[in-house]
Amino acid sequence: MSGSAASRVLGAKLDSIPFSPYHVMIICVLGLVGFVDGYDLVMTGSLLLLAKEPLHLTPTDIRFLAVASTSMICVGGFAASAISDHFSRKTIMLIGVAATTFFTLLVPFVQTADQLLVVRLLTGFGGGFAVSAPFPIAAELMPAKHRRTFGAVYEVSLAGAFTVLPLVSSLLSGSPNSFRWMALPGGLALLVVPAMIYFLIPESPRWHLRRGEVDTAVDLVNRMIRRAGGRVTALTVASLGDRTEAAREELPPYRALFARGQWRWTAVGISSYLFASCAFFLTSVLLPKALVDQGNAVAISLGVASVAFAASVPGKAFTGFIMEIIGRRWTITYALVGSLPGLALMMMAHEAPGYERTLMLIGAAITGFTVLSAATASRVYLSEQFPTALRGRGHTFGEASGRVFSAVLVPFLMAPFTASPTIFFGSMAILVAIGAFIPLFLGRETVGQLELVTETAPELA
């Protein structure tokens, strides 16, 4: 039996394990990772407000701090993608989580703006390892139809961090040490979360089989079967065929991401993530500024942004629910197309005197429930575009590439035009409309066993 045939046998066995409290535990730990990563990496906005006076931040300091962690997440993502697949999925995640929590723990000790900038740069670099790592892990450990469950829980955890952080910041504001106290919980996670990952998250049997470590892969599968209640028969080495065949397979080079038969799926996966994340980063980075520039009060502007992110919590859960029913591609299309009415309301709100605030809040709620919730599907879909030998590098490279455009380039280009609702919201609508149809017309449906989607069916290439 060839290595790919053995991987289909092992994958089918993993997918046959009934969903159990053991899977729930894995999802909860990965969700906690998402919450901690979200808290540590998106505190930049709060730091700019709370640390401005204590550290005497200049406009130049603020400008660099605003993009420090986001830019380095991209750099760290490319670094992580270069070594992923060579090292286990869990190792990459441990490196990322340990780095982000450790450097966040240093924030309470900084004394100057330069020190804070260095700490945030290092935190972002570690975040490049951490933010993408849970998706290859979940794709390879979750039964096929429950990857959506992980996607929903993980994204809701992120949304929870985005909601809790401003609340914590507001409660602590007024004290000269408020930014130090705000960072402390995210840093102290260093004492808990890496240990939980190490002891509670199993290694990927698919990854070990790909390396020719057949006995280890079989042991990991059978350990999962036992911890999930032992409701299916154990996997045997004999069922995988001649182990020497699997051992002969070498890890493909990095350029295989763009090789014939794979480059299309790499491009589709990146595009599906990129266009949805443009709306997210424009909302998180520029929406409050845009609304103020368009003549709204600061409180109203922050309130509209809060409504958008609050609406994304049930939106992410709903997206996770339907993505197994109508498929990944149609779910992404729904999430992006469904945001167009909300963006139109926000763009035209100023044309209805007396109803501006109501229309803006309704538009923000629609946008939050739809496109800001698309990552539940788009990040799972990205991870499903790659075979096991490329999944770690492919997913991390895909997110890093998407962020260069959506988190750095697009906000940078849009910043001078935030005062125009037509340009700001109209540009978001155009990007969303383009992204809505890329997976539908150019992609393939990935619901089902990973090996059947990514390692067979050469006619799809």
C-alpha positions in Angstrom: 0.0 0.0 0.0 1.5 3.3 -1.0 1.9 6.1 1.6 -1.1 8.0 0.2 -3.2 4.9 0.4 -2.1 4.3 3.9 -2.9 7.9 4.8 -6.5 7.4 3.5 -6.9 4.4 5.7 -5.6 6.2 8.7 -7.7 9.3 7.8 -10.8 7.3 7.5 -10.2 5.8 10.9 -9.8 9.2 12.5 -13.0 10.4 10.8 -14.8 7.4 12.1 -14.2 8.2 15.8 -17.5 9.5 17.2 -17.5 13.0 18.5 -16.9 12.8 22.2 -15.9 14.8 25.3 -12.3 14.2 24.3 -12.8 16.2 21.1 -14.6 18.9 23.1 -11.6 19.1 25.4 -9.3 19.6 22.4 -11.5 22.3 21.0 -11.7 24.1 24.3 -7.9 24.1 24.7 -7.5 25.4 21.2 -10.2 27.9 21.8 -8.3 29.1 24.9 -5.2 29.5 22.7 -7.3 31.7 20.4 -8.6 33.8 23.3 -5.1 34.4 24.7 -3.6 35.1 21.2 -6.4 37.5 20.5 -6.0 39.3 23.8 -2.2 39.6 23.5 -2.1 40.6 19.9 -5.0 43.1 19.6 -4.1 45.2 22.7 -2.3 47.7 20.5 -5.2 50.1 20.4 -5.6 50.0 24.1 -1.8 50.4 24.7 -1.8 53.5 22.5 -4.4 55.1 24.7 -3.3 53.9 28.2 0.5 54.2 27.7 0.5 57.5 25.9 1.0 59.7 29.0 3.0 57.4 31.2 5.5 56.7 28.5 5.3 60.1 26.8 4.5 58.6 23.4 5.2 61.0 20.5 3.1 60.9 17.3 6.0 59.0 15.7 6.0 56.5 18.5 2.3 56.0 18.1 2.6 55.6 14.3 5.2 52.8 14.7 3.4 51.1 17.6 0.2 51.0 15.6 1.7 48.7 13.0 4.4 47.0 15.0 2.7 43.8 16.0 0.6 43.4 12.9 3.6 43.8 10.6 5.7 41.3 12.6 2.8 38.8 12.6 3.3 38.7 8.8 7.1 38.3 9.2 6.7 35.6 11.9 4.1 33.9 9.7 6.5 33.5 6.8 9.2 32.3 9.2 6.8 29.7 10.7 5.7 28.6 7.2 9.3 27.9 6.3 9.8 25.4 9.2 6.2 24.0 9.5 5.8 20.4 8.4 9.4 19.8 9.3 8.4 20.2 12.9 5.2 18.9 14.5 2.0 21.0 14.5 2.1 21.1 18.3 5.7 22.3 18.4 5.0 25.3 16.1 2.0 26.2 18.3 4.0 25.9 21.5 6.7 28.2 20.1 4.1 30.8 19.1 2.1 30.7 22.3 5.1 30.7 24.6 6.6 33.7 22.7 3.5 35.8 22.6 2.7 35.3 26.3 6.3 35.8 27.4 6.8 39.1 25.6 3.3 40.3 26.7 4.5 39.5 30.3 7.3 42.0 29.7 4.9 44.9 28.9 4.4 45.7 32.7 8.2 46.2 33.0 8.8 48.6 30.1 9.9 52.1 31.0 10.2 53.8 27.6 8.4 54.0 24.3 11.4 52.3 22.5 11.2 49.3 24.9 7.5 49.0 24.3 8.0 49.1 20.6 10.6 46.3 20.8 8.4 44.2 23.0 5.4 44.6 20.6 7.6 43.7 17.6 8.7 40.5 19.3 5.2 39.7 20.4 4.0 40.0 16.8 6.8 37.8 15.5 5.7 35.1 18.0 2.1 35.7 17.0 3.0 34.7 13.4 3.7 31.2 14.7 0.7 31.1 17.1 -2.3 32.5 15.2 -2.3 30.0 12.3 -1.1 26.9 14.1 -4.5 25.7 15.6 -6.1 25.2 12.2 -3.8 22.5 10.7 -4.0 20.8 14.1 -7.8 20.8 14.2 -8.1 19.8 10.5 -6.0 16.7 11.3 -7.5 15.8 14.7 -11.2 16.6 14.3 -13.6 14.2 12.5 -14.4 15.7 9.1 -17.9 17.0 10.0 -16.7 18.6 13.2 -14.0 20.9 11.8 -16.8 23.4 11.7 -17.3 23.0 15.4 -13.7 23.9 16.0 -13.8 26.8 13.6 -16.9 28.3 15.3 -15.5 27.9 18.8 -12.1 29.3 17.9 -13.5 32.3 16.2 -16.0 33.0 18.9 -13.0 32.9 21.4 -11.2 35.5 19.3 -14.4 37.7 19.3 -14.6 37.2 23.1 -11.0 38.5 23.4 -11.8 41.5 21.2 -14.8 42.2 23.5 -13.1 41.7 26.8 -10.0 43.7 26.1 -11.7 47.1 25.7 -13.8 46.4 28.8 -10.7 45.7 30.9 -9.0 48.7 29.4 -11.9 51.0 30.3 -12.1 49.6 33.9 -8.4 50.3 34.4 -8.2 53.7 32.7 -7.2 56.6 34.9 -4.3 54.9 36.6 -0.7 55.6 35.3 0.0 51.9 35.5 -3.2 50.9 33.7 -1.5 49.6 30.6 0.7 47.4 32.8 -2.2 45.9 34.6 -4.1 45.4 31.3 -1.2 43.4 29.8 -0.6 41.3 33.0 -3.4 38.7 32.4 -2.3 38.0 28.9 1.3 37.6 30.1 0.5 35.3 33.0 -1.1 32.9 30.6 2.5 31.8 30.0 2.2 29.8 33.3 -0.8 27.9 32.1 -1.5 27.7 28.4 1.7 26.2 27.1 1.5 23.4 29.7 -2.1 22.7 28.6 -1.1 22.4 25.0 1.8 20.1 25.8 -0.1 17.7 28.0 -3.6 17.8 26.5 -3.2 18.3 22.7 -2.1 15.1 20.9 0.4 15.1 18.1 -1.1 14.6 14.6 -1.1 10.9 13.5 -1.2 12.1 9.9 2.0 14.1 10.3 3.8 11.1 11.9 2.6 8.8 9.1 3.8 11.2 6.5 7.3 11.0 8.1 7.1 7.2 7.9 6.7 6.8 11.7 4.0 4.2 11.3 4.0 2.7 14.8 3.8 6.2 16.4 0.9 7.2 14.1 -1.0 4.0 14.9 -0.4 4.4 18.6 -1.7 8.0 18.5 -4.9 7.0 16.6 -5.6 4.2 19.1 -4.9 6.5 22.0 -7.5 8.9 20.6 -10.0 6.0 20.1 -9.6 5.0 23.8 -9.9 8.5 25.1 -13.0 9.0 22.9 -14.7 6.0 24.5 -13.4 3.1 22.5 -16.5 2.9 20.3 -14.6 1.9 17.1 -12.1 -0.9 16.5 -8.5 -0.1 17.0 -6.2 0.6 14.0 -3.5 -1.9 13.2 -0.2 -1.5 11.5 -1.1 -4.3 9.1 -4.1 -2.4 7.8 -1.7 0.4 6.6 0.2 -2.1 4.4 4.0 -2.2 4.0 5.5 0.4 6.3 8.5 0.8 4.0 6.4 2.3 1.3 5.3 5.1 3.6 8.8 5.6 4.9 10.1 6.3 1.4 8.0 9.5 1.0 10.1 12.6 1.4 8.8 16.0 2.5 8.2 18.0 -0.7 10.0 21.3 -1.0 8.5 24.7 -0.2 8.0 25.4 -3.9 5.5 22.5 -4.0 2.9 25.0 -2.8 3.0 26.5 -6.3 3.6 23.3 -8.3 1.3 22.1 -11.0 -1.8 20.5 -9.5 -1.4 22.5 -6.3 -0.9 26.2 -7.1 -4.6 26.7 -8.0 -5.8 25.5 -4.6 -3.0 27.6 -2.8 -4.3 30.7 -4.7 -7.9 30.0 -4.0 -7.3 29.3 -0.3 -5.3 32.5 0.1 -7.9 34.6 -1.8 -10.8 33.2 0.2 -9.1 34.3 3.4 -7.7 37.6 2.1 -10.8 39.3 0.9 -12.8 38.4 4.0 -10.0 39.6 6.3 -9.8 42.9 4.4 -13.3 43.8 5.8 -12.1 42.6 9.3 -9.0 44.7 9.4 -10.6 47.8 7.9 -13.2 47.5 10.6 -10.9 46.9 13.5 -8.2 49.4 12.4 -10.0 52.2 10.7 -13.7 52.1 11.3 -13.8 54.3 14.5 -11.4 56.8 12.8 -13.5 56.8 9.6 -16.7 57.5 11.5 -15.1 60.4 13.4 -13.7 61.8 10.2 -17.2 61.6 8.7 -18.6 63.8 11.4 -19.7 61.4 14.2 -18.9 61.7 17.8 -16.2 59.6 19.3 -18.6 57.7 21.6 -20.9 56.9 18.6 -17.9 55.7 16.5 -16.6 53.4 19.2 -20.2 52.1 19.8 -20.7 51.3 16.2 -17.4 49.3 16.1 -18.5 47.5 19.3 -21.8 46.5 17.8 -20.1 45.1 14.7 -17.8 42.9 16.8 -20.6 41.9 19.2 -22.7 40.8 16.3 -19.8 38.6 15.1 -20.1 36.4 18.1 -23.5 34.8 17.1 -22.4 35.3 13.5 -19.4 33.1 13.9 -21.5 30.4 15.6 -24.1 30.5 12.8 -21.4 30.4 10.1 -19.9 27.3 11.8 -23.4 25.7 11.8 -24.2 26.2 8.2 -20.8 25.4 6.7 -21.3 21.7 7.0 -24.8 22.0 5.6 -24.3 24.1 2.5 -20.5 23.6 2.2 -17.5 25.8 2.7 -17.7 27.7 -0.6 -21.4 28.7 -0.3 -20.9 29.7 3.3 -18.0 32.0 2.4 -20.2 33.4 -0.5 -23.1 33.9 1.9 -21.0 35.7 4.5 -19.5 38.1 2.0 -22.5 38.8 -0.1 -24.7 39.0 3.0 -22.6 42.0 4.2 -23.3 44.2 1.2 -26.7 45.5 2.5 -24.9 46.4 5.8 -22.1 48.2 4.1 -24.6 50.0 1.9 -26.5 51.2 5.0 -23.3 52.5 6.6 -22.3 54.2 3.3 -25.7 55.9 2.8 -26.6 56.6 6.5 -25.6 60.3 6.2 -28.2 60.7 3.4 -31.1 60.1 5.9 -31.0 63.0 8.5 -32.4 62.0 11.8 -31.8 58.3 11.1 -28.1 58.2 10.7 -27.3 56.6 14.0 -30.0 53.9 13.6 -29.0 53.0 10.0 -25.3 52.9 11.1 -26.0 50.6 13.9 -28.1 48.3 11.8 -25.5 48.3 9.1 -22.8 47.5 11.6 -24.8 44.6 13.1 -25.4 43.1 9.6 -21.7 43.5 8.7 -20.6 41.9 12.0 -23.0 39.0 11.6 -21.8 38.2 8.1 -18.4 39.2 6.7 -16.7 39.7 10.1 -17.8 36.1 10.9 -16.5 34.7 7.6 -13.2 33.5 9.1 -15.0 30.5 10.7 -15.3 29.1 7.2 -12.5 30.8 5.3 -9.6 29.7 7.7 -10.9 26.1 7.8 -11.2 26.2 4.0 -7.7 27.5 3.7 -6.3 24.6 5.7 -8.2 22.1 3.7 -6.5 23.1 0.4 -3.3 21.3 1.2 -2.2 17.7 1.6 -0.7 16.6 4.9 2.9 17.2 3.7 2.1 20.8 2.9 -0.6 21.7 5.3 1.5 23.3 8.0 3.5 25.4 5.6 0.6 26.1 3.3 -1.9 27.4 5.9 0.7 29.5 7.6 2.0 30.9 4.4 -1.6 31.6 3.2 -2.5 33.6 6.3 0.8 35.5 6.3 0.4 36.4 2.6 -3.2 37.4 3.1 -2.3 39.7 6.1 0.3 41.5 4.1 -2.5 42.7 1.8 -5.5 42.9 4.2 -3.8 44.0 7.5 -1.0 46.2 6.2 -1.4 47.3 2.6 -5.1 48.0 2.4 -5.4 49.9 5.7 -2.3 51.9 4.8 -3.8 52.8 1.4 -7.3 53.5 2.8 -6.2 55.7 5.7 -6.2 59.0 3.7 -9.7 58.4 2.5 -11.6 57.6 5.7 -13.5 60.9 5.6 -15.5 59.8 2.5 -18.2 57.2 3.3 -18.5 56.5 -0.4 -14.8 55.7 -0.8 -14.4 53.9 2.5 -17.5 51.7 2.6 -17.6 51.5 -1.2 -14.1 50.0 -1.3 -15.0 47.5 1.4 -18.0 46.5 -0.7 -16.0 46.0 -3.8 -13.4 43.9 -2.1 -16.1 41.8 -0.4 -18.0 41.3 -3.7 -14.8 40.1 -5.5 -13.9 37.7 -2.7 -17.5 36.2 -2.5 -17.2 34.4 -5.8 -13.6 33.2 -6.0 -14.1 30.0 -4.0 -17.5 29.4 -5.6 -16.3 29.7 -9.2 -12.6 28.7 -8.9 -12.5 26.5 -5.8 -13.6 23.0 -4.9 -15.8 21.8 -2.1 -13.7 20.3 0.8 -16.3 18.8 3.1 -15.2 15.2 3.8 -12.0 13.2 4.5 -8.9 15.3 3.9 -7.1 12.7 2.0 -9.9 12.2 -0.5 -9.9 16.0 -1.2 -6.2 16.8 -1.2 -4.3 13.6 -2.1 -6.5 12.0 -4.7 -8.8 13.1 -7.5 -6.1 14.3 -9.9 -8.7 15.4 -12.3 -9.3 18.4 -9.9 -5.8 19.6 -10.6 
